[in-house]
Amino acid sequence: MHHDTDRDLLPEGLGDRSPAQAAAASRVRRGALDVFASHGYARVETPTIEFEKSMASRMAGVQPRRMFRFVDPVSLRTLALRSDITVQLGRIAATSLANKPRPLRLCYSGQVLTIKGDGLDPARERLQLGAELIGNDSVSAAAEVVAIAIEALEQAGATGISVDLTLPDLVDTLAAEALPLATTQVEAVRRELDAKDAGGLVDAGGAAYLPLLYAVGPFEQAIERLTEFDTDGALASRIAGLREIAARIGGRARVTLDPSERHGFEYQSWFGFMIYATGVQGALGRGGTYRILGETSEGEVATGFSLYPDRLIELLAETASEAGALFLPLGHDPQVAAQQRAVGWRTVAALSGEDDPVALGCSHRLEGGEAVPLSA
Ligand SMILES: N[C@@H](Cc1c[nH]c[nH+]1)C(=O)O
């Protein structure tokens, strides 16, 4: 077909979900939210747009450059489309729910947008589902949220789950004392470690950090390497914490360690993790410990995670087999049809004598009050 306008095009990185994908998305959303609720996480809903300032300043490290921003014709202030619901929950925790007892367990689901896709993934709009445990960033909190992330993905239909643990503030921790770096070097060392570039790391003045590039892989082996590297014990409490978390997830997911992984971790502190599943390219989610900044006080610690299940939804939609439907011929008894729906049938009512039940996806036809299989 010839297009002389862009009427039918969608902007880059944005798309529709087909009926099969929308059905898979509903199942994934419901599965995950049920798991969050079953562990005591109360759902909150947040606006799609709010003041840029409140989203950009709630956690240290948030990048407003990634957000769609525009001026509100009403308030004349800059608004931003949400790119991460966690920061909105930070706002709620610091304001309307500030006086609720801690730990405060909240969960959420919604669409988020960024101006640019992330690395290999060009999508600019994504479904984000997550849970936040506010008021605690201990090993127990971390173990709880990792376990819930695994359970939520399992419930959503993911298989072969693996979890990659990381220490987001590793370089800052080491640079402070054990392996000093000039403030100007910290960023470069972090970047080369993230890129796993040994030559670049040496050039950036981070030769002492080289062994970190080898403390990567299956958890038991990698944590041994990290322990050997940590001769003066600067990382001792973190290593003990990681060991305990890994022990508590063990058996439910494959656990790996990548202590200097930074990609996508904007504000996480001592603990971070990524979560993956078989057949799904890229990470399905990310989480960790962080600090919600207050207006005057030093703020509040928290632990949580976000799942971005769009790739899983596409996979599930491809493999889902559509359940048959029951064709209701013209002149059927509406009460009988309602009874059939009540026992689980999806019905498709004829609008004219020409409607073709098979073409409309029906497997059965209502005849004499019964669902009769349509002969193929
Ligand atoms: N919202 C973070 C993940 C997270 C939730 N809680 C803590 N960390 C992200 O999407 O990267």
The ligand as an SDF file (V2000), in Angstrom:
LIG
                    3D

 11 11  0  0  0  0  0  0  0  0999 V2000
   13.0650    1.1430   39.8310 N   0  0  0  0  0  0  0  0  0  0  0  0
   14.3910    0.5880   39.6320 C   0  0  0  0  0  0  0  0  0  0  0  0
   14.5500   -0.7540   40.2850 C   0  0  0  0  0  0  0  0  0  0  0  0
   14.3240   -0.6690   41.7610 C   0  0  0  0  0  0  0  0  0  0  0  0
   13.1720   -0.7210   42.4460 C   0  0  0  0  0  0  0  0  0  0  0  0
   13.4760   -0.5880   43.7570 N   0  0  0  0  0  0  0  0  0  0  0  0
   14.7810   -0.4400   43.8550 C   0  0  0  0  0  0  0  0  0  0  0  0
   15.3060   -0.4890   42.6480 N   0  0  0  0  0  0  0  0  0  0  0  0
   14.6390    0.4300   38.1320 C   0  0  0  0  0  0  0  0  0  0  0  0
   13.6980    0.3070   37.4070 O   0  0  0  0  0  0  0  0  0  0  0  0
   15.7650    0.3980   37.7040 O   0  0  0  0  0  0  0  0  0  0  0  0
  1  2  1  0
  2  3  1  0
  2  9  1  0
  3  4  1  0
  4  5  2  0
  4  8  1  0
  5  6  1  0
  6  7  1  0
  7  8  2  0
  9 10  2  0
  9 11  1  0
M  CHG  1   8   1
M  END
$$$$
